Amino acid sequence: MSYYQHHVFFCTNVREPDANGQKRPCCGGKNAQALRDYAKKKVKSLGLAGGGQVRINNAGCLDRCEEGPCVVVYPEGTWYTYVDEHDIDDIVESHLKNGTVVERLKI
């Protein structure tokens, strides 16, 4: 059994432009850090944080940035994209609290 019921990794990577000045999409450029911080506070406020429960972490590049900012929930390996606090609320309430995958956000 995993130490956490759900271990959640938010890509917060910021990509630098390449030699031609082109920049691939990156989660860090789509408010990922602020929404990761929001998720962490939300999980704590609901009493879901800590051993045996939920852990919210930053991650470097998860290499799916073209699909929008991304987060992956383990041990299930469920990948999500999101755009705002409402989406984060759905992931926390549905998946992390109630164990139901949020199909509309799945990638």
C-alpha positions as CSV (number, residue, x, y, z in Angstrom):
1,M,0.0,0.0,0.0
2,S,1.2,3.5,-0.8
3,Y,2.0,5.9,2.0
4,Y,-0.5,8.3,0.5
5,Q,-4.0,7.4,-0.7
6,H,-3.5,10.0,-3.4
7,H,-0.2,11.6,-4.4
8,V,-0.8,14.5,-6.8
9,F,1.8,16.0,-9.0
10,F,1.3,19.4,-10.6
11,C,3.5,20.3,-13.5
12,T,4.8,23.8,-12.8
13,N,7.6,23.7,-15.4
14,V,8.6,26.9,-17.2
15,R,10.3,26.4,-20.5
16,E,12.9,28.8,-22.0
17,P,12.7,29.7,-25.7
18,D,14.8,27.6,-28.0
19,A,17.7,28.9,-30.1
20,N,15.2,30.3,-32.6
21,G,13.3,32.2,-30.0
22,Q,10.4,29.7,-30.1
23,K,8.8,28.5,-26.9
24,R,6.8,25.3,-26.5
25,P,3.8,25.6,-24.3
26,C,4.5,25.1,-20.6
27,C,2.3,24.6,-17.6
28,G,4.2,27.2,-15.6
29,G,3.0,29.8,-18.2
30,K,-0.7,28.9,-17.5
31,N,-1.0,29.8,-13.8
32,A,0.0,26.2,-12.7
33,Q,1.9,27.3,-9.6
34,A,-1.0,29.4,-8.2
35,L,-3.5,26.6,-8.9
36,R,-1.2,24.1,-7.3
37,D,-1.0,26.3,-4.2
38,Y,-4.8,26.6,-4.3
39,A,-5.2,22.8,-4.4
40,K,-2.8,22.4,-1.5
41,K,-4.8,24.9,0.6
42,K,-8.1,23.3,-0.4
43,V,-6.9,19.8,0.6
44,K,-5.6,21.0,3.9
45,S,-8.8,23.0,4.6
46,L,-10.9,19.8,4.0
47,G,-8.7,17.8,6.4
48,L,-7.4,15.5,3.6
49,A,-3.7,16.3,3.8
50,G,-1.1,14.0,5.3
51,G,0.0,10.4,5.7
52,G,-2.6,7.9,4.5
53,Q,-4.5,10.7,2.8
54,V,-3.4,13.2,0.1
55,R,-0.1,14.9,-0.8
56,I,0.1,17.8,-3.3
57,N,3.5,18.2,-4.9
58,N,5.2,20.4,-7.6
59,A,6.7,18.4,-10.5
60,G,9.1,19.4,-13.1
61,C,8.1,18.9,-16.7
62,L,5.6,16.0,-17.1
63,D,5.9,16.5,-20.9
64,R,2.1,16.9,-21.6
65,C,2.0,20.7,-21.6
66,E,0.6,20.8,-25.1
67,E,-2.6,19.4,-23.6
68,G,-2.9,22.3,-21.2
69,P,-1.6,22.6,-17.7
70,C,-1.5,19.0,-16.3
71,V,-1.7,17.1,-13.1
72,V,-1.4,13.4,-12.4
73,V,-2.9,11.5,-9.5
74,Y,-1.1,8.4,-8.2
75,P,-1.4,5.5,-7.5
76,E,-4.2,5.5,-10.2
77,G,-2.1,7.3,-12.8
78,T,-5.0,9.5,-13.7
79,W,-4.1,12.6,-15.8
80,Y,-6.0,15.8,-15.8
81,T,-5.9,19.2,-17.3
82,Y,-7.5,22.3,-15.7
83,V,-8.0,26.0,-16.3
84,D,-9.3,27.5,-13.1
85,E,-10.2,27.0,-9.4
86,H,-13.5,25.5,-10.3
87,D,-11.6,22.6,-12.1
88,I,-9.3,22.1,-9.1
89,D,-12.4,22.0,-6.8
90,D,-13.9,19.3,-9.0
91,I,-10.6,17.2,-8.9
92,V,-10.3,17.6,-5.1
93,E,-14.0,16.9,-4.3
94,S,-14.7,14.2,-6.9
95,H,-11.4,12.3,-7.2
96,L,-9.4,13.0,-4.0
97,K,-12.3,13.1,-1.6
98,N,-14.9,10.8,-3.1
99,G,-12.8,8.5,-5.4
100,T,-14.6,9.4,-8.6
101,V,-12.6,10.4,-11.7
102,V,-13.6,13.7,-13.3
103,E,-14.1,12.6,-16.8
104,R,-14.5,16.1,-18.3
105,L,-10.9,17.0,-17.2
106,K,-9.2,13.7,-18.0
107,I,-6.4,13.7,-20.6
